[in-house]
């Protein structure tokens, strides 16, 4: 149901709307100053033309019944229009335009919150650029959004914006119905308790930028699956469309799973933003291999983009199959970012910390006998990656995959000799 009153309307708006319609009739040039031209469909365009015609007839002194006969609009609708009890969608935007005026050049007004169905704008209203060419287009947007909601608890606004965009690039679903705005949905496995921290922090970032987002009921464990799922969801908002279309550079028919983002503007941005972006993507799509001493980011088709971001932070990487890989000779550089968020302390972060702080056996040095014996005595069901991590936990050193594999093959022989 369309509300009788919305927060931004002022008492004198009626006369100004009538004055505007008296001058330009049903012209909708004012819609150009709003995000996607207010996104009207054919029905809404027709209703606004009838609304403008009704107001002009009212000014001429025509009765409600007379206006209804002339326009073909039901008398009850004409009555509500002329009494300003209700208005078509575009008439609400006309009132908003009269109060806000024109945005800056190449920017538009965007209402963060809308009613359902007809998408009547509630606000708050912010100015956003129609495209991002460089970082200079972003700080004013963040400032407007961060003023709307909760405190950021010591996290820089640039970091929060970067982390949220990283999650939108990765795990966050960006669902959109045909006639409505996108919302964010995040579903994470209960296999790791730290996944709850990822969801809560993502929601915090969304709320810090003016969006409502909260945890909803967990998904139960599916049949034949060992774990259930945590779940979060946001409001539907044009702001999320702006993140997707302008921040990520994707069209409405594209998907992050199959289409590469167009985010070259992010390479020359403040380090806090890039760190947040890297960590948001890594907590979505990153993995750590102790055995191969490698960090991988499963970000297809965004290999080239993420490679540029890592390079801007001093880390070299290369594409390996479907992943972007950072190998052991770059781990120290990667640790300076770091790729996973320290404040979340996720499983990925713990494993990366082990990898980054591990000791190494010198070149051409023999593996100490206590480590060799530990490997030979290990459970034969342990895989080489599992055994590599156990060696690291026990002795604080990394061995190459090949070294662990070589000594692991001697487990059966060792048991036979002890029998």
QUIRALIN-V72795 format. One record per residue. RES is the residue in one small letter. NEAR is the number of other ideal C-beta (glycine too) atoms within 10 Angstrom. Layout:
# QUIRALIN-V72795
{{RES/NEAR} {RES/NEAR}}
This chain:
# QUIRALIN-V72795
{{x/8} {x/15} {x/13} {x/11} {x/8} {x/17} {x/9} {x/17} {x/17} {x/10} {x/6} {x/10} {x/16} {x/14} {x/9} {x/14} {x/20} {x/15} {x/12} {x/18} {x/21} {x/12} {x/8} {x/12} {x/12} {x/16} {x/12} {x/17} {x/8} {x/19} {x/20} {x/11} {x/19} {x/22} {x/25} {x/15} {x/14} {x/27} {x/18} {x/19} {x/10} {x/7} {x/10} {x/18} {x/17} {x/13} {x/21} {x/22} {x/17} {x/20} {x/25} {x/23} {x/17} {x/22} {x/23} {x/16} {x/19} {x/18} {x/12} {x/9} {x/7} {x/18} {x/13} {x/18} {x/11} {x/15} {x/24} {x/19} {x/13} {x/14} {x/18} {x/7} {x/18} {x/10} {x/14} {x/11} {x/19} {x/26} {x/16} {x/15} {x/23} {x/17} {x/10} {x/16} {x/11} {x/17} {x/22} {x/24} {x/24} {x/24} {x/21} {x/24} {x/27} {x/23} {x/23} {x/22} {x/22} {x/16} {x/14} {x/15} {x/8} {x/12} {x/19} {x/9} {x/7} {x/10} {x/19} {x/21} {x/21} {x/23} {x/24} {x/24} {x/20} {x/20} {x/15} {x/10} {x/11} {x/14} {x/21} {x/20} {x/24} {x/16} {x/17} {x/18} {x/19} {x/24} {x/16} {x/23} {x/19} {x/15} {x/11} {x/19} {x/10} {x/12} {x/15} {x/11} {x/17} {x/21} {x/14} {x/15} {x/22} {x/18} {x/11} {x/18} {x/21} {x/17} {x/11} {x/16} {x/17} {x/10} {x/8} {x/16} {x/9} {x/7} {x/17} {x/16} {x/19} {x/21} {x/23} {x/26} {x/27} {x/27} {x/28} {x/28} {x/24} {x/28} {x/25} {x/26} {x/26} {x/20} {x/22} {x/27} {x/14} {x/18} {x/14} {x/15} {x/9} {x/4} {x/9} {x/15} {x/21} {x/23} {x/20} {x/26} {x/16} {x/24} {x/16} {x/21} {x/13} {x/15} {x/13} {x/16} {x/10} {x/16} {x/22} {x/17} {x/19} {x/23} {x/22} {x/16} {x/21} {x/27} {x/21} {x/19} {x/24} {x/28} {x/18} {x/23} {x/23} {x/19} {x/24} {x/16} {x/25} {x/13} {x/14} {x/10} {x/7} {x/13} {x/15} {x/9} {x/12} {x/10} {x/5} {x/5} {x/11} {x/9} {x/13} {x/14} {x/18} {x/23} {x/15} {x/21} {x/18} {x/21} {x/17} {x/22} {x/23} {x/23} {x/26} {x/26} {x/20} {x/23} {x/25} {x/25} {x/19} {x/20} {x/23} {x/22} {x/19} {x/21} {x/10} {x/10} {x/6} {x/16} {x/10} {x/20} {x/7} {x/8} {x/15} {x/17} {x/22} {x/15} {x/21} {x/14} {x/18} {x/23} {x/14} {x/10} {x/20} {x/15} {x/14} {x/17} {x/23} {x/22} {x/23} {x/26} {x/26} {x/27} {x/26} {x/29} {x/28} {x/28} {x/27} {x/21} {x/20} {x/24} {x/15} {x/25} {x/16} {x/24} {x/21} {x/16} {x/20} {x/19} {x/30} {x/21} {x/24} {x/15} {x/25} {x/16} {x/13} {x/21} {x/20} {x/13} {x/22} {x/24} {x/19} {x/14} {x/23} {x/22} {x/12} {x/15} {x/16} {x/11} {x/21} {x/13} {x/22} {x/12} {x/14} {x/13} {x/9} {x/11} {x/20} {x/25} {x/17} {x/25} {x/16} {x/15} {x/9} {x/18} {x/22} {x/10} {x/14} {x/24} {x/16} {x/12} {x/18} {x/18} {x/26} {x/23} {x/23} {x/11} {x/12} {x/19} {x/13} {x/22} {x/15} {x/21} {x/23} {x/14} {x/18} {x/24} {x/16} {x/16} {x/21} {x/16} {x/11} {x/18} {x/9} {x/12} {x/16} {x/6} {x/5} {x/5} {x/8} {x/9} {x/18} {x/12} {x/8} {x/9} {x/19} {x/16} {x/12} {x/17} {x/25} {x/18} {x/11} {x/18} {x/9} {x/8} {x/6} {x/16} {x/12} {x/19} {x/14} {x/15} {x/22} {x/25} {x/21} {x/17} {x/24} {x/20} {x/10} {x/11} {x/17} {x/11} {x/14} {x/22} {x/25} {x/15} {x/16} {x/10} {x/18} {x/27} {x/16} {x/15} {x/21} {x/18} {x/12} {x/13} {x/17} {x/11} {x/10} {x/16} {x/12} {x/8} {x/9} {x/8} {x/5}}
